[in-house]
Amino acid sequence: MKRSQSADRLFEAILSLKDTEECYNFFEDICTINELRDMCQRLETAMLIDEGISYQKISEQIGVSTATISRVSRCLNYGAGGYRAVIDRMKEAQS
């Protein structure tokens, strides 16, 4: 994604959210139900790929296509590092 003032503003807004409830409220306002569901599915897919779960099981468990799983896998392994940073921080927080 190309950096821009409007993207910076969006990310600053997200970083200003204080808790899960504020996140629910903000994302409910800014995203459609389908957009939010898709983002949730992508993160869940990345986490399952990281755990070594097969594409078939991920597709059955989450209901995403193998094309989506492949795209998420490419981003997880060769992307900008966003999935990796979040997954590693979430794992660390659980330990």
N, C-alpha and C positions, 0 to 999 in steps of 0.2 A: 504494500500500500504506500502510495506517495504521501509524504508528510505534508501537513497543511495546518493552517491556523484552526480550522474547524475541527479537524481530527484531534489536535492538541487540546482544544476546549472540551471535546467529548471525553477524552481520557482523563483530563483533570477532574471533570465532573464525576467520573466513575471512581477515581481515587479519593474523592471527598466523601464518599458514602461511608457511614460509620458502622453499620451492622447489616446482617442478613435481611432484616425487615426493610431497611432503606433500599437495599438492592432489589428486593421484590417490587417495591413501589416504583422505583425509577425504571427498571426494565419492563415492567408492565405498561408504563406510560410510553416508553420510547420504542418498544418492539411490538410486532404482532405476536400473537400466540404461537404461530408457526415458526417465526424467526427465533423466538426464545427456545422453543422445543428443539429446533435444529441445532442451536448452539449447545444446549444441554447434551444432546445426543453425541455431538462431535467430541466434547470433552470426555464424556463417558467412554466413547470409542477409543480415544487416545489412552485413557487410563487402562483399559482392558488390553490394548495392544502392548502397552508397556509391561503388563503382567504376563504376556506371552500367550494370551487366549487366541484361538484360531479365528480366522475371518468368519467361518461358518457359524461358530458359537456366538460370536459378537452379533452377527446378522440376526440370528434367532433370538438372542437375549434382548437386544435393543430395538430391532426392527429397522435397521438401516441397510442400505444396499451395499454390496461388495465394492461398488465404485466409490461410495462415500468412505468406506473403511480404507480403501487403497489411497484415497486422497489424504485422509487424516494421517495414515502411516507415512506417506511421503513428507508431509509437513512435520510430523514428529521426528523423523530421522534426518531430513535434509532442509527443513525450513529455517525460520528466523530464530528458533529456540524458545518461542513462547510457550508451547505445550510443555516442553521439557522443564522450563523454569517453574511453571505452575504445578506440574506433577511432583517434582522434587520437593517443593515447599509443602505441598499437601502431605506427602509421605513423612517429611520431617515433623510436621505438626502432629501427626498421629502417633509418633514414637515418644 
